[in-house]
Amino acid sequence: MAKRKTGWTEKKIARYYKEGRGQGELASYKPWLRVHDVPSKGEPIDLKGGRPPVYTTYFPI
């Protein structure tokens, strides 16, 4: 079940515009979309590559 309703309505667009989203310059700029405004697909991202795994071997003394 979705946490949030998705989709754009006239009411939602008017509210974003009233909040000042997508307006301003430099430090006073408010982005139109934030991370929580867009739903996730629920799939983790597995980045391939990078450092190889480190294997540790313990020898008894």
Secondary structure, DSSP 8 states (H G I E B T S, - for coil): --SS--S--HHHHHHHHHHTTTB--GGG-B-S--GGGS---S-------SS----------
